[in-house]
Amino acid sequence: MKIDLMSRYPVTQRSSIISERVKVSDSDRKIAQRFDKEYFDGPRRLGMGGYSYNPKFFKPVVEDMIHHYGLTNESSILDIGCAKGFMLYDFKSFLPGCSIAGLDISKYCLENSMESVKPFLIHGSCDNLPYADNTFDLVISIATIHNLDINGVKKSLKEIMRVTKKNAFIKVNAYKNQDEFKNLNDWNLVAKTILHENNWISIFHETGYTEDYYWFDTS
């Protein structure tokens, strides 16, 4: 089901940043795609521009997810593309007894993650999840699986369905028209798969992904 579970995430003013990113060279894009210090804590034109914890970002989102999915202290939650573990930290602040797990491709992020959640985070890729079938009550992947090519995207969707026993929520790059497509390309330095909304729906059907989703766009 299409549902915006990130409606309370603060909106980034992207216009000035995009004007810088269109000047980024191919070598700079390759630096960003390493997902190391330059991407997370380097200049904004190369990525996040400094990625540190602030409760205003994920705490409202986590609160909405808890209510929407009916999560409790007995629930198990996986964050694919967990970065430094901020979202999992917020889940624990609301539900101290819940079980958490996080996976990320960035060794830099994992090494610099929040200390309280670091023991629950591992290095890995979303197209090959090292978890047993039907392990988690909720699997989350925000702006992550589209960083793989189309075959990796399909594998990731199947993996998400394999490891969840109840619910999942993903957010991926999608566009409705050519202006949106251009804006996404100008904005995103690391995505390998940017698709029309209808193409995403087709891939959901093809891979058997039946859970929740929403689009990442530049509006």
Residue pairs with C-beta under 8 A, 6 or more apart in sequence:
1 211
1 212
1 213
2 212
2 213
2 214
2 215
3 68
3 169
3 212
3 213
3 214
4 214
5 61
5 64
5 65
5 68
5 169
5 212
5 214
6 61
6 142
6 171
6 214
7 64
8 60
8 61
8 64
9 57
9 58
9 60
9 61
10 56
10 57
14 187
14 218
17 44
17 45
17 187
18 183
18 186
18 187
18 218
20 44
20 45
21 45
21 186
21 187
21 189
22 186
23 45
24 32
24 45
24 46
24 189
28 45
28 46
28 189
29 189
29 190
31 38
31 39
31 46
32 38
32 39
32 46
32 47
32 189
32 190
33 39
33 189
33 190
35 105
35 106
35 108
35 109
35 190
36 106
36 107
36 108
37 108
38 46
38 47
39 46
39 47
39 48
39 106
39 189
39 190
40 47
40 48
40 50
40 51
40 83
40 84
40 106
40 108
40 109
40 112
41 48
41 50
41 51
42 49
43 49
44 50
46 189
47 189
47 190
51 83
51 84
51 109
53 84
53 86
53 89
53 114
55 90
57 86
58 86
58 87
58 90
59 90
59 93
61 87
61 90
62 87
62 90
62 91
62 94
63 94
65 71
65 138
65 140
65 169
66 91
66 94
66 95
69 75
69 137
69 138
69 166
69 167
71 77
71 91
71 95
71 98
71 137
71 138
72 95
72 97
72 98
73 95
73 96
73 97
73 98
74 97
74 98
75 95
75 98
75 99
75 137
75 138
76 98
76 99
76 100
76 101
76 135
76 136
76 137
76 138
77 88
77 91
77 98
77 99
77 100
77 101
77 136
77 137
77 138
77 139
77 140
78 100
78 101
78 102
78 103
78 131
78 135
78 136
78 138
78 139
78 140
78 163
78 164
79 85
79 87
79 88
79 100
79 101
79 102
79 103
79 140
79 141
80 102
80 103
80 126
80 129
80 139
80 140
80 141
80 144
80 145
80 156
80 160
81 103
81 104
81 105
81 126
81 141
81 142
81 143
81 144
81 145
82 88
82 102
82 103
82 104
82 109
82 113
82 121
83 104
83 106
83 109
83 113
84 109
84 112
84 113
84 114
85 102
85 113
85 114
85 117
85 118
85 120
85 121
86 114
87 140
87 142
88 100
88 101
88 102
88 117
88 120
88 121
89 114
89 116
89 117
91 98
91 100
92 98
92 100
92 116
92 117
100 117
100 120
101 120
101 121
101 122
101 131
101 136
102 113
102 117
102 120
102 121
102 122
103 121
103 122
103 123
103 124
103 125
103 126
103 129
103 130
104 110
104 121
104 123
104 124
105 123
105 124
105 125
105 126
105 147
107 123
110 118
110 121
110 122
110 123
113 121
122 130
124 130
125 148
125 152
126 141
126 144
126 145
126 148
126 152
126 156
126 159
126 160
127 145
127 148
127 152
127 153
127 155
127 156
127 159
128 155
128 159
129 159
129 160
129 162
129 163
131 163
132 163
133 162
133 163
134 162
134 163
134 164
134 165
135 163
135 164
135 165
136 163
136 164
136 165
136 166
137 164
137 165
137 166
137 167
138 164
138 166
138 167
138 168
138 169
139 160
139 163
139 164
139 167
139 168
139 169
139 211
140 168
140 169
140 170
141 156
141 160
141 168
141 169
141 170
141 171
142 169
142 170
142 171
143 171
143 172
143 173
143 216
144 170
145 152
145 153
145 156
145 157
145 160
145 170
145 172
145 193
146 153
146 172
146 173
146 191
146 192
146 193
146 194
146 216
147 190
147 191
147 192
147 193
148 155
148 156
148 192
148 193
149 192
149 193
150 193
150 203
152 192
152 193
153 193
153 203
154 203
154 206
154 207
157 170
157 203
157 204
157 207
157 208
157 209
158 207
158 208
158 209
160 168
160 170
160 209
160 211
161 168
161 207
161 208
161 209
161 210
161 211
164 211
167 211
167 212
168 209
168 211
168 212
169 211
169 212
169 213
169 214
170 209
170 211
170 212
170 213
170 214
171 213
171 214
171 215
171 216
172 193
172 195
172 200
172 213
172 215
172 216
173 184
173 188
173 191
173 193
173 194
173 195
173 215
173 216
173 217
174 194
174 195
174 196
174 197
174 200
174 215
174 216
174 217
175 181
175 183
175 184
175 194
175 195
175 196
175 197
175 217
176 196
176 197
180 217
180 218
180 219
181 194
181 196
183 217
183 218
184 191
184 194
184 216
184 217
184 218
185 194
186 218
187 218
188 194
195 203
197 215
200 213
200 215
203 209
204 210
204 213
